[in-house]
Amino acid sequence: MSRTHADRLEAALAASPMFRDLAPPLRDSLARLATLEDLEKADALWNAGDPSDALTVIVSGRVKVVRHADTGDVILEMFGPGEAVGAVAVYNQIPYPATAIAMEPTTLLRLPRRDWFDLLERDPAFTRAVLLAMTRLNMALTRKLAGMHGTRVQSRVAALFLSLSARMGRETPEGVEIPLALSRQEIAELVGTTVETAIRVMSRWNREGVLLTGHDRFVIPDREALKLAGNVGDEE
């Protein structure tokens, strides 16, 4: 391993919420086992059905998990820096159930599954934290899939951006800024609707000042106004 790569890897482990609190000997062991991988936008981390042979943690960039369907793709979840992608499949030793795609230039930390299980066995506190994180992810995905049925599109769009604001939003004089670029196609896939409907909802809300679309970002001037907008009107 080159010195530059080793330095990048050590910095990634030290910055990762999943690994930074590990005892130094454990983290040093990880640094000898893990690797970094750089992807470009639209590169696939894996496809549905591929073996889950490594734990994958995002160092920088963002990843979407996509389920392909006859009616079009559905984005099941998005992951950002510090988050593990596909950990449920790795832990259960099953093939990946969906495809993961880089949404922008992305750096990944990869740890072979056998070494991942060795770490879980050696650090009970870490194991509990991982299980809790995976349980929360499973619950979130279940709620998302259930919520895509029987609710109006604008309610789902509002819920999406309110969730993103809680997860990655930052307060600015204009309102809550979400520093994330999402195309209308990706918004449609996230909420389970057509691109045309996503365009109509987003354009109307941008005109009305409810949800502003900017360059590589969105701004919510008033969360309560967005909640209200999500509960009125109808879009199919």
Secondary structure as UniProt FT lines:
FT   HELIX           3..15
FT   TURN            17..21
FT   HELIX           24..33
FT   STRAND          35..39
FT   TURN            41..42
FT   STRAND          44..46
FT   TURN            48..49
FT   STRAND          54..60
FT   STRAND          63..67
FT   TURN            70..71
FT   STRAND          74..79
FT   TURN            81..82
FT   STRAND          84..85
FT   HELIX           87..92
FT   STRAND          99..102
FT   STRAND          106..112
FT   HELIX           113..122
FT   HELIX           124..147
FT   HELIX           153..168
FT   STRAND          170..172
FT   TURN            173..174
FT   STRAND          175..178
FT   HELIX           184..191
FT   HELIX           195..208
FT   STRAND          212..214
FT   TURN            215..216
FT   STRAND          217..220
FT   HELIX           223..230
//
